Amino acid sequence: MQWRYFYGSFDDNLFNTTRTVSNGTNVLMICFDSLENIAIFTMQKVNMFPDFTSMIMAFFQNMLGSITQMINIYKNLQNAIEKGDLTPVFLEMGKIFRIIIDFEPIDLSGY
């Protein structure tokens, strides 16, 4: 398996200061970029809603609308845990996380 941001062997990286600093800066760059992406995503989501009440209403509507999908994901998660296979466990947990955080505003123009 080729590591994208890991250059050389472990000994080379441990004893070569320049290479160690280089690998460290790559990791810091990735962490900073991830945090920046999370902040931008959160600001865009919050700006989609006019107030906190509409955000909570949309969240609960999303939860109610996704209940059957979440039940199926939960069953898949249980089966993967019983088998001891971690890849489907993390996949199903990611699906649940996405359902929870990714919801659209409710169109209240008809009320």
C-alpha positions in Angstrom: 0.0 0.0 0.0 1.4 3.4 -1.0 1.1 6.2 1.6 0.3 9.4 -0.1 1.9 11.8 2.4 4.6 9.5 3.8 7.9 9.5 2.0 10.7 6.9 2.6 11.0 4.2 5.2 10.4 4.7 8.9 14.1 4.8 9.7 14.7 7.4 7.0 12.0 9.6 8.3 13.0 9.2 11.9 16.7 10.0 11.4 16.3 12.5 8.6 15.2 15.8 10.1 14.3 17.5 6.8 12.1 14.6 5.8 10.4 14.4 9.2 9.6 18.1 9.1 8.3 17.7 5.5 6.0 14.9 6.5 4.8 16.9 9.6 4.0 19.9 7.5 2.0 17.8 5.1 0.0 16.4 8.0 -0.6 19.9 9.4 -1.7 21.1 6.0 -4.3 18.3 5.7 -5.6 18.9 9.3 -5.9 22.7 8.7 -7.6 22.1 5.4 -10.1 19.7 7.0 -10.9 22.2 9.7 -11.3 25.0 7.2 -13.7 22.8 5.1 -15.8 22.0 8.3 -16.0 25.7 9.1 -17.1 26.6 5.6 -19.7 23.8 5.5 -21.1 24.8 8.9 -21.4 28.5 7.9 -23.1 27.6 4.6 -25.6 25.3 6.4 -26.4 27.9 9.1 -26.9 30.6 6.5 -29.5 28.5 4.7 -31.9 29.0 7.6 -33.6 32.3 8.6 -33.6 31.5 12.3 -32.9 28.8 14.8 -36.5 27.5 15.0 -36.6 26.8 11.3 -33.3 24.9 11.6 -34.7 22.7 14.4 -38.0 22.1 12.5 -36.0 21.0 9.4 -33.8 18.8 11.5 -36.8 17.0 13.0 -38.5 16.7 9.7 -35.4 15.2 8.3 -35.2 12.7 11.2 -38.8 11.7 10.7 -38.4 11.3 6.9 -35.3 9.2 7.3 -36.4 6.9 10.0 -36.9 3.8 7.8 -33.5 4.4 6.2 -31.9 4.7 9.6 -33.5 1.5 10.8 -32.0 -0.3 7.8 -28.6 1.2 8.4 -28.8 0.2 12.1 -29.5 -3.4 11.1 -26.6 -3.4 8.7 -24.5 -1.9 11.5 -25.5 -4.6 13.9 -24.7 -7.3 11.4 -21.2 -5.8 10.6 -20.4 -5.6 14.3 -21.5 -9.2 14.9 -19.2 -10.3 12.0 -16.3 -8.2 13.4 -15.8 -6.4 10.0 -14.9 -2.8 10.7 -15.1 -1.4 7.1 -18.9 -1.7 6.9 -19.2 -0.4 10.5 -17.5 2.9 9.6 -19.4 3.1 6.3 -22.8 2.7 8.1 -21.8 5.2 10.8 -20.8 7.7 8.1 -24.2 7.2 6.5 -26.0 7.9 9.8 -23.7 10.9 10.5 -24.5 12.3 7.0 -28.3 11.9 7.5 -28.1 13.7 10.9 -26.0 16.7 9.7 -27.1 17.1 6.1 -30.7 18.5 5.9 -32.4 21.2 3.8 -34.7 24.0 5.0 -38.4 23.5 5.0 -40.3 25.5 2.4 -42.9 27.5 4.5 -44.2 29.6 1.6 -47.6 27.8 1.7 -48.3 28.6 5.3 
